[in-house]
Amino acid sequence: MPALECVTCKKTEDETALHKCPICFRYFCDEHAHHMSGRAFCSQPCAEFFFFEPEE
């Protein structure tokens, strides 16, 4: 199984703490987290999608 790594900087879980994005499930580190309303995401688009999901 490949090592988990930050989607942005490629640091592995051995180098830093990683978190899973609740939208796209990619992993990101604290340094590259995008925070919105107390939650952390891997990117600004994922953060915006979570809070401003388009109407169907």
C-alpha positions as CSV (number, residue, x, y, z in Angstrom):
1,M,0.0,0.0,0.0
2,P,1.5,3.4,-1.0
3,A,2.2,5.9,1.8
4,L,-0.3,8.6,2.4
5,E,1.0,12.1,1.4
6,C,-0.2,15.7,1.3
7,V,-1.8,16.5,-2.0
8,T,0.1,19.8,-2.2
9,C,3.6,19.3,-0.7
10,K,3.9,15.5,-0.9
11,K,5.0,15.2,2.8
12,T,4.2,11.7,4.1
13,E,2.4,10.8,7.3
14,D,5.8,10.0,8.7
15,E,6.9,13.6,8.3
16,T,3.7,15.4,9.4
17,A,0.2,15.0,10.5
18,L,-2.2,14.4,7.7
19,H,-6.0,15.0,7.5
20,K,-8.6,13.7,5.0
21,C,-10.7,16.2,3.1
22,P,-14.4,15.6,3.8
23,I,-15.3,16.4,0.2
24,C,-12.8,14.7,-2.1
25,F,-11.0,12.5,0.5
26,R,-7.5,13.6,-0.5
27,Y,-5.0,14.0,2.3
28,F,-3.5,17.4,3.3
29,C,-1.1,18.6,6.0
30,D,-1.8,21.5,8.5
31,E,0.5,23.8,6.5
32,H,-1.7,23.5,3.4
33,A,-5.1,23.3,5.0
34,H,-7.9,25.7,3.9
35,H,-10.0,26.6,6.9
36,M,-13.6,27.8,6.7
37,S,-16.1,28.0,9.6
38,G,-13.9,25.9,11.9
39,R,-13.4,23.1,9.4
40,A,-10.3,22.1,7.4
41,F,-10.3,21.2,3.7
42,C,-7.6,20.3,1.1
43,S,-8.4,23.3,-1.1
44,Q,-10.5,26.5,-1.3
45,P,-12.9,24.9,-3.9
46,C,-13.6,22.0,-1.6
47,A,-14.3,24.4,1.3
48,E,-16.7,26.4,-0.9
49,F,-18.4,23.3,-2.2
50,F,-19.1,22.1,1.4
51,F,-20.7,25.3,2.4
52,F,-22.2,26.6,-0.9
53,E,-23.1,23.3,-2.6
54,P,-24.9,24.1,-5.9
55,E,-28.7,23.6,-6.0
56,E,-29.9,20.6,-8.0
